[in-house]
Amino acid sequence: MAETDETPEIPELPSKLSREEAIALRESFDSDEQERIQQTVADLLDLLGKRHTMAVLSAFAFADGSLRFSALETELDIAPNTLSTRLQELTAAGLLDRESFDEVPPRVEYTPTEKAESLFPVFAHLHHWAIDYEV
């Protein structure tokens, strides 16, 4: 493969709401609904902040379809007990579906739910951000 000095074209990722629009939207809800939304965001961020959770979801965001436990373990280099815990938490949160097959050796596959798939654009935004910035 020949090397090139050209920088790849980076697609723009438009945000759906401006800061002002997001504030106006939040303020349009009654106080109970605002509190529910804030709690849901806090719960999501607590889950996503756990070690390896973002790596697991990112693997699904860029995969075609289901992933097996063993494939995730190999790809992400996560200890089996930690990976098992994260997959259980993501399944309990409704972000992954777990299917167990009655085979020897046992086979388990995980598939992202619609709820998880709605988070996947976040990974595109994070990767887009990483093109220009570092932490």
Secondary structure, 3 states (H helix, E strand, C coil): CCCCCCCCCCCCCCCCCCHHHHHHHHHCCCHHHHHHHHHHHHHHHHHHCCCCHHHHHHHHHCCCCCEEHHHHHHHHCCCHHHHHHHHHHHHHCCCEEEEEECCCCCEEEEEECHHHHCCHHHHHHHHHHHHHCCC
